[in-house]
Protein backbone atom coordinates (compact mmCIF):
# COMPACT_ATOMS: atom_id res chain seq x y z
CA UNK A 1 0.00 0.00 0.00
CA UNK A 2 2.82 2.38 0.88
CA UNK A 3 4.54 1.70 -2.44
CA UNK A 4 1.35 2.48 -4.36
CA UNK A 5 0.84 5.61 -2.30
CA UNK A 6 4.42 6.74 -2.92
CA UNK A 7 4.07 6.07 -6.64
CA UNK A 8 0.86 8.10 -6.78
CA UNK A 9 2.56 10.92 -4.89
CA UNK A 10 5.47 11.09 -7.32
CA UNK A 11 3.05 10.83 -10.25
CA UNK A 12 1.14 13.84 -8.87
CA UNK A 13 4.33 15.83 -8.18
CA UNK A 14 5.48 15.07 -11.72
CA UNK A 15 2.20 16.45 -13.02
CA UNK A 16 2.70 19.63 -11.01
CA UNK A 17 6.19 20.11 -12.46
CA UNK A 18 4.92 19.47 -16.00
CA UNK A 19 2.16 22.05 -15.52
CA UNK A 20 4.69 24.52 -14.13
CA UNK A 21 7.00 24.11 -17.14
CA UNK A 22 4.08 24.46 -19.53
CA UNK A 23 2.87 27.62 -17.82
CA UNK A 24 6.30 29.27 -17.90
CA UNK A 25 6.69 28.37 -21.58
CA UNK A 26 3.32 29.93 -22.39
CA UNK A 27 4.46 33.07 -20.56
CA UNK A 28 7.35 33.51 -22.99
CA UNK A 29 4.98 34.17 -25.91
CA UNK A 30 4.41 37.82 -25.01
CA UNK A 31 8.17 38.31 -24.61
CA UNK A 32 8.90 37.07 -28.14
CA UNK A 33 6.14 39.27 -29.60
CA UNK A 34 7.46 42.37 -27.83
CA UNK A 35 11.03 41.56 -28.91
CA UNK A 36 9.90 41.23 -32.54
CA UNK A 37 8.13 44.61 -32.38
CA UNK A 38 11.22 46.14 -30.82
CA UNK A 39 13.80 44.73 -33.24
CA UNK A 40 11.94 44.81 -36.57
CA UNK A 41 9.19 46.60 -38.46
CA UNK A 42 6.56 43.86 -38.50
CA UNK A 43 2.80 43.74 -37.97
CA UNK A 44 0.65 41.47 -35.79
CA UNK A 45 -0.87 39.27 -38.50
CA UNK A 46 2.57 38.57 -39.98
CA UNK A 47 3.92 37.45 -36.60
CA UNK A 48 0.85 35.33 -36.00
CA UNK A 49 1.06 33.77 -39.48
CA UNK A 50 4.70 32.80 -38.96
CA UNK A 51 3.93 31.43 -35.51
CA UNK A 52 1.22 29.19 -36.96
CA UNK A 53 3.25 28.31 -40.06
CA UNK A 54 6.06 26.97 -37.88
CA UNK A 55 3.80 25.22 -35.38
CA UNK A 56 1.13 23.80 -37.73
CA UNK A 57 3.20 20.79 -38.95
CA UNK A 58 3.61 19.58 -35.34
CA UNK A 59 -0.12 19.78 -34.65
CA UNK A 60 -1.17 18.26 -37.96
CA UNK A 61 1.16 15.27 -37.61
CA UNK A 62 -0.02 14.70 -34.04
CA UNK A 63 -3.65 15.01 -35.16
CA UNK A 64 -3.19 12.40 -37.89
CA UNK A 65 -1.30 10.12 -35.51
CA UNK A 66 -4.01 10.31 -32.85
CA UNK A 67 -6.69 9.52 -35.44
CA UNK A 68 -4.82 6.47 -36.74
CA UNK A 69 -4.44 4.81 -33.34
CA UNK A 70 -6.48 1.73 -32.50
CA UNK A 71 -9.57 2.52 -30.49
CA UNK A 72 -9.81 5.99 -32.01
CA UNK A 73 -13.31 7.45 -31.86
CA UNK A 74 -14.16 9.27 -35.09
CA UNK A 75 -15.62 12.75 -34.95
CA UNK A 76 -19.19 13.31 -36.05
CA UNK A 77 -19.86 16.02 -38.64
CA UNK A 78 -21.19 18.23 -35.85
CA UNK A 79 -18.01 17.69 -33.79
CA UNK A 80 -15.81 18.54 -36.79
CA UNK A 81 -17.66 21.83 -37.25
CA UNK A 82 -17.58 22.56 -33.54
CA UNK A 83 -13.83 21.94 -33.23
CA UNK A 84 -13.10 24.08 -36.30
CA UNK A 85 -15.17 27.00 -34.99
CA UNK A 86 -13.95 26.85 -31.41
CA UNK A 87 -10.33 26.31 -32.47
CA UNK A 88 -10.43 29.43 -34.65
CA UNK A 89 -12.09 31.38 -31.84
CA UNK A 90 -9.51 30.38 -29.23
CA UNK A 91 -6.26 30.49 -31.20
CA UNK A 92 -6.99 32.62 -34.26
CA UNK A 93 -9.38 35.40 -33.21
CA UNK A 94 -8.13 35.52 -29.63
CA UNK A 95 -4.46 35.47 -30.62
CA UNK A 96 -4.98 38.20 -33.21
CA UNK A 97 -6.45 40.56 -30.59
CA UNK A 98 -3.60 39.62 -28.25
CA UNK A 99 -0.81 40.28 -30.77
CA UNK A 100 -2.27 43.64 -31.81
CA UNK A 101 -2.83 44.64 -28.18
CA UNK A 102 0.80 43.89 -27.34
CA UNK A 103 1.81 46.76 -29.59
CA UNK A 104 0.36 49.18 -27.05
CA UNK A 105 0.73 47.60 -23.60
CA UNK A 106 3.55 45.97 -21.68
CA UNK A 107 3.94 42.19 -21.51
CA UNK A 108 3.24 42.35 -17.78
CA UNK A 109 -0.10 44.16 -18.02
CA UNK A 110 -1.06 41.91 -20.98
CA UNK A 111 -0.69 38.80 -18.85
CA UNK A 112 -2.61 40.33 -15.94
CA UNK A 113 -5.55 41.27 -18.17
CA UNK A 114 -5.51 37.85 -19.85
CA UNK A 115 -5.62 36.13 -16.48
CA UNK A 116 -9.12 37.41 -15.83
CA UNK A 117 -10.34 34.64 -18.16
CA UNK A 118 -11.10 32.12 -15.34
CA UNK A 119 -13.65 34.52 -13.88
CA UNK A 120 -15.13 34.99 -17.35
CA UNK A 121 -15.39 31.21 -17.72
CA UNK A 122 -17.22 31.11 -14.39
CA UNK A 123 -19.71 33.77 -15.52
CA UNK A 124 -20.21 32.16 -18.96
CA UNK A 125 -20.82 28.73 -17.41
CA UNK A 126 -23.47 30.31 -15.21
CA UNK A 127 -25.21 32.06 -18.12
CA UNK A 128 -24.95 29.26 -20.69
CA UNK A 129 -25.04 26.06 -18.65
CA UNK A 130 -26.97 27.46 -15.67
CA UNK A 131 -24.24 26.52 -13.20
CA UNK A 132 -24.89 28.19 -9.87
CA UNK A 133 -22.24 30.64 -8.65
CA UNK A 134 -21.51 30.39 -4.94
CA UNK A 135 -21.15 33.54 -2.81
CA UNK A 136 -17.43 32.87 -2.31
CA UNK A 137 -17.03 32.65 -6.08
CA UNK A 138 -18.68 36.05 -6.49
CA UNK A 139 -16.12 37.29 -3.97
CA UNK A 140 -13.37 35.83 -6.16
CA UNK A 141 -14.74 37.71 -9.18
CA UNK A 142 -14.75 41.01 -7.25
CA UNK A 143 -11.22 40.40 -5.90
CA UNK A 144 -9.90 39.54 -9.37
CA UNK A 145 -11.22 42.65 -11.08
CA UNK A 146 -10.24 44.86 -8.17
CA UNK A 147 -6.70 43.53 -8.56
CA UNK A 148 -6.82 44.23 -12.29
CA UNK A 149 -8.02 47.78 -11.61
CA UNK A 150 -5.11 48.39 -9.22
CA UNK A 151 -2.52 47.12 -11.71
CA UNK A 152 -4.21 48.91 -14.61
CA UNK A 153 -4.47 52.35 -13.03
CA UNK A 154 -1.04 51.96 -11.47
CA UNK A 155 0.56 51.53 -14.88
CA UNK A 156 -1.61 53.94 -16.89
CA UNK A 157 -0.83 57.62 -17.27
CA UNK A 158 -3.93 59.43 -18.48
CA UNK A 159 -2.05 62.71 -18.89
CA UNK A 160 0.36 61.14 -21.37
CA UNK A 161 -0.13 61.47 -25.11
CA UNK A 162 0.12 57.65 -25.26
CA UNK A 163 -2.79 57.10 -22.88
CA UNK A 164 -5.25 56.44 -25.72
CA UNK A 165 -2.92 53.77 -27.15
CA UNK A 166 -2.67 52.15 -23.72
CA UNK A 167 -6.46 52.10 -23.31
CA UNK A 168 -6.93 50.75 -26.84
CA UNK A 169 -4.36 48.01 -26.31
CA UNK A 170 -5.86 47.08 -22.95
CA UNK A 171 -9.32 46.80 -24.54
CA UNK A 172 -7.96 44.46 -27.22
CA UNK A 173 -6.32 42.24 -24.59
CA UNK A 174 -9.60 42.18 -22.64
CA UNK A 175 -11.42 41.04 -25.80
CA UNK A 176 -8.71 38.40 -26.21
CA UNK A 177 -9.41 37.18 -22.67
CA UNK A 178 -13.15 37.07 -23.43
CA UNK A 179 -12.74 35.08 -26.65
CA UNK A 180 -10.30 32.69 -24.96
CA UNK A 181 -12.75 32.21 -22.09
CA UNK A 182 -15.41 31.39 -24.70
CA UNK A 183 -13.04 28.77 -26.13
CA UNK A 184 -12.43 27.24 -22.70
CA UNK A 185 -16.15 27.21 -21.87
CA UNK A 186 -17.08 25.58 -25.18
CA UNK A 187 -14.25 23.06 -25.23
CA UNK A 188 -15.05 21.88 -21.72
CA UNK A 189 -18.01 19.88 -23.03
CA UNK A 190 -16.15 18.31 -25.97
CA UNK A 191 -12.73 17.43 -24.54
CA UNK A 192 -14.10 14.65 -22.26
CA UNK A 193 -15.62 13.03 -25.36
CA UNK A 194 -12.60 13.09 -27.67
CA UNK A 195 -9.57 13.55 -25.39
CA UNK A 196 -7.54 16.66 -24.65
CA UNK A 197 -4.50 15.89 -26.83
CA UNK A 198 -6.58 15.01 -29.90
CA UNK A 199 -8.84 18.02 -29.42
CA UNK A 200 -5.84 20.34 -28.98
CA UNK A 201 -4.15 19.04 -32.14
CA UNK A 202 -7.18 19.49 -34.37
CA UNK A 203 -8.25 22.81 -32.80
CA UNK A 204 -4.77 24.25 -33.37
CA UNK A 205 -4.67 22.85 -36.91
CA UNK A 206 -7.93 24.59 -37.81
CA UNK A 207 -6.71 27.79 -36.13
CA UNK A 208 -3.53 27.64 -38.23
CA UNK A 209 -5.61 27.34 -41.41
CA UNK A 210 -7.72 30.32 -40.30
CA UNK A 211 -4.70 32.52 -39.55
CA UNK A 212 -2.88 31.67 -42.78
CA UNK A 213 -6.03 32.19 -44.86
CA UNK A 214 -6.47 35.62 -43.24
CA UNK A 215 -2.85 36.50 -43.94
CA UNK A 216 -2.78 35.48 -47.61
CA UNK A 217 -6.13 37.17 -48.35
CA UNK A 218 -5.59 40.42 -46.44
CA UNK A 219 -1.84 41.06 -46.16
CA UNK A 220 0.54 42.39 -48.79
CA UNK A 221 3.63 41.39 -46.80
CA UNK A 222 5.87 38.63 -48.15
CA UNK A 223 6.80 35.93 -45.65
CA UNK A 224 10.10 35.28 -47.41
CA UNK A 225 11.51 38.83 -47.25
CA UNK A 226 11.49 39.54 -43.55
CA UNK A 227 14.50 40.25 -41.31
CA UNK A 228 16.19 37.08 -40.07
CA UNK A 229 15.54 38.00 -36.44
CA UNK A 230 11.76 37.84 -37.06
CA UNK A 231 12.04 34.22 -38.25
CA UNK A 232 14.12 33.35 -35.20
CA UNK A 233 11.65 34.89 -32.76
CA UNK A 234 8.64 33.30 -34.48
CA UNK A 235 10.25 29.85 -34.66
CA UNK A 236 11.17 29.99 -30.97
CA UNK A 237 7.67 31.24 -30.15
CA UNK A 238 6.09 28.43 -32.19
CA UNK A 239 8.14 25.66 -30.58
CA UNK A 240 8.72 26.83 -27.02
CA UNK A 241 5.65 29.03 -26.45
CA UNK A 242 3.04 27.18 -28.51
CA UNK A 243 3.67 23.50 -29.34
CA UNK A 244 5.59 22.32 -26.28
CA UNK A 245 3.45 24.06 -23.61
CA UNK A 246 0.16 23.05 -25.24
CA UNK A 247 1.06 19.37 -24.87
CA UNK A 248 2.72 19.83 -21.47
CA UNK A 249 -0.53 21.30 -20.13
CA UNK A 250 -2.53 18.46 -21.73
CA UNK A 251 -0.29 15.87 -20.04
CA UNK A 252 -0.50 17.76 -16.75
CA UNK A 253 -4.31 17.83 -16.89
CA UNK A 254 -4.29 14.07 -17.44
CA UNK A 255 -2.11 13.58 -14.34
CA UNK A 256 -3.46 16.09 -11.85
CA UNK A 257 -6.80 17.22 -13.29
CA UNK A 258 -7.88 20.56 -14.78
CA UNK A 259 -8.50 22.30 -11.46
CA UNK A 260 -5.02 21.60 -10.08
CA UNK A 261 -3.52 22.56 -13.44
CA UNK A 262 -5.41 25.86 -13.24
CA UNK A 263 -3.97 26.56 -9.79
CA UNK A 264 -0.41 25.89 -11.03
CA UNK A 265 -0.99 28.14 -14.05
CA UNK A 266 -1.45 31.01 -11.60
CA UNK A 267 2.31 31.53 -11.78
CA UNK A 268 1.82 32.74 -15.38
CA UNK A 269 1.48 36.46 -14.65
CA UNK A 270 4.37 36.37 -12.21
CA UNK A 271 6.70 34.61 -14.64
CA UNK A 272 5.74 37.00 -17.45
CA UNK A 273 6.39 40.07 -15.29
CA UNK A 274 9.79 38.73 -14.23
CA UNK A 275 10.76 37.69 -17.78
CA UNK A 276 9.64 41.07 -19.14
CA UNK A 277 11.84 42.77 -16.58
CA UNK A 278 14.85 40.64 -17.57
CA UNK A 279 14.52 40.63 -21.38
CA UNK A 280 12.55 43.80 -22.10
CA UNK A 281 13.63 46.05 -19.25
CA UNK A 282 10.02 46.60 -18.14
CA UNK A 283 9.83 48.06 -14.66
CA UNK A 284 8.04 46.20 -11.87
CA UNK A 285 5.87 48.48 -9.78
CA UNK A 286 4.27 47.94 -6.39
CA UNK A 287 0.91 48.31 -8.16
CA UNK A 288 1.71 45.35 -10.39
CA UNK A 289 2.63 43.23 -7.39
CA UNK A 290 -0.54 44.23 -5.52
CA UNK A 291 -2.75 43.66 -8.56
CA UNK A 292 -1.08 40.33 -9.34
CA UNK A 293 -1.58 39.11 -5.77
CA UNK A 294 -5.30 39.93 -5.86
CA UNK A 295 -5.86 38.41 -9.31
CA UNK A 296 -4.09 35.19 -8.31
CA UNK A 297 -6.10 35.10 -5.08
CA UNK A 298 -9.33 35.30 -7.06
CA UNK A 299 -8.24 32.59 -9.50
CA UNK A 300 -7.10 30.35 -6.64
CA UNK A 301 -10.47 30.71 -4.89
CA UNK A 302 -12.32 29.72 -8.05
CA UNK A 303 -10.05 26.71 -8.67
CA UNK A 304 -10.43 25.53 -5.05
CA UNK A 305 -14.20 25.86 -5.20
CA UNK A 306 -14.34 23.71 -8.31
CA UNK A 307 -12.52 20.96 -6.43
CA UNK A 308 -15.15 20.88 -3.66
Residue pairs with C-beta under 8 A, 6 or more apart in sequence:
11 255
12 255
12 256
14 255
15 251
15 252
15 254
15 255
15 256
15 260
15 261
16 252
16 256
16 260
16 264
18 248
18 251
18 252
18 255
19 248
19 249
19 252
19 253
19 256
19 260
19 261
19 264
19 265
20 264
20 267
21 245
21 248
22 244
22 245
22 246
22 247
22 248
22 249
22 252
22 265
23 245
23 249
23 264
23 265
23 267
23 268
23 271
24 267
24 268
24 271
25 240
25 241
25 244
25 245
25 248
26 241
26 245
26 249
26 265
26 268
27 111
27 241
27 268
27 271
27 272
27 275
28 237
28 240
28 241
28 275
29 237
29 241
29 242
30 102
30 107
30 110
30 111
30 272
30 276
31 107
31 272
31 275
31 276
31 279
31 280
32 233
32 234
32 236
32 237
32 241
33 47
33 99
33 102
33 107
33 233
33 237
34 102
34 106
34 107
34 276
34 280
35 233
35 279
35 280
36 42
36 47
36 229
36 230
36 233
36 234
37 102
37 103
38 280
39 227
39 229
39 230
39 233
40 226
40 227
40 229
40 230
42 226
42 227
42 230
43 219
43 221
44 96
44 99
44 100
44 102
44 103
45 96
45 99
45 211
45 214
45 215
45 218
45 219
46 215
46 219
46 221
46 223
46 226
46 230
47 99
47 230
47 233
47 234
48 95
48 96
48 99
48 211
48 215
49 211
49 212
49 214
49 215
49 219
49 223
50 223
50 226
50 230
50 231
50 234
50 235
50 238
51 95
51 211
51 234
51 237
51 238
51 242
52 207
52 208
52 211
52 212
52 238
53 208
53 212
53 223
53 234
53 238
54 234
54 235
54 237
54 238
54 239
55 204
55 208
55 238
55 239
55 242
55 243
56 204
56 205
56 208
56 209
56 212
58 239
58 243
59 200
59 201
59 202
59 204
59 205
59 208
59 243
60 201
60 205
60 208
62 197
62 201
62 247
63 198
63 201
63 202
63 205
66 72
66 195
66 197
66 198
66 201
67 74
67 198
73 193
73 194
75 83
75 194
75 202
79 190
79 193
79 194
82 186
82 190
83 190
83 199
83 202
83 203
83 206
84 206
86 183
86 186
86 187
86 190
86 203
87 183
87 202
87 203
87 204
87 205
87 206
87 207
87 210
88 206
88 207
88 210
89 179
89 182
89 183
89 186
90 179
90 180
90 182
90 183
90 184
90 187
90 203
90 207
91 183
91 203
91 204
91 207
91 211
92 207
92 210
92 211
92 214
93 179
94 176
94 179
94 180
94 183
95 176
95 207
95 211
96 211
96 214
97 172
97 173
97 175
97 176
97 179
98 110
98 114
98 172
98 173
98 176
100 169
100 172
101 110
101 169
101 170
101 171
101 172
101 173
101 176
102 110
102 169
102 173
103 169
104 165
104 166
104 168
104 169
104 170
104 172
105 113
105 166
105 169
105 170
105 173
106 155
106 276
106 280
106 282
107 272
107 273
107 275
107 276
107 280
107 282
108 155
108 269
108 272
108 273
108 276
108 277
108 282
108 284
108 288
109 151
109 152
109 155
109 170
109 173
109 288
110 173
110 272
111 268
111 269
111 272
111 273
112 147
112 148
112 151
112 152
112 269
112 288
112 291
112 292
112 295
113 148
113 152
113 170
113 173
113 174
113 176
113 177
114 173
114 176
114 177
114 180
115 177
115 266
115 268
115 269
115 295
115 296
115 299
116 144
116 145
116 148
116 174
116 177
116 295
117 177
117 178
117 180
117 181
117 184
118 144
118 181
118 262
118 298
118 299
118 302
118 303
119 140
119 141
119 144
119 145
119 298
119 299
119 302
120 177
120 178
120 181
121 181
121 184
121 185
122 133
122 137
122 140
122 141
122 302
123 133
123 141
124 181
124 182
124 185
125 131
125 185
125 188
126 132
126 133
128 185
134 305
136 301
136 305
137 301
137 302
137 305
139 301
140 297
140 298
140 299
140 301
140 302
140 305
141 298
142 298
143 294
143 295
143 297
143 298
143 301
144 294
144 295
144 297
144 298
144 299
145 298
146 294
147 290
147 291
147 292
147 293
147 294
147 295
147 296
147 297
147 298
148 291
148 294
148 295
149 291
150 287
150 290
150 291
150 294
151 287
151 288
151 290
151 291
151 292
151 295
152 170
152 291
153 287
154 285
154 286
154 287
154 288
154 290
154 291
155 166
155 285
155 287
155 288
156 163
156 166
156 167
157 163
157 166
160 166
187 199
187 203
190 199
191 199
196 250
196 253
196 254
197 247
197 250
197 251
200 246
200 247
200 250
204 242
204 246
215 223
249 261
249 265
252 261
252 264
253 261
256 264
259 303
259 304
259 306
259 307
260 303
260 307
262 299
262 302
262 303
262 306
263 299
263 300
263 303
263 304
266 296
266 299
266 300
266 303
269 292
269 295
269 296
270 292
270 296
273 282
273 284
273 288
273 292
274 284
276 282
277 283
277 284
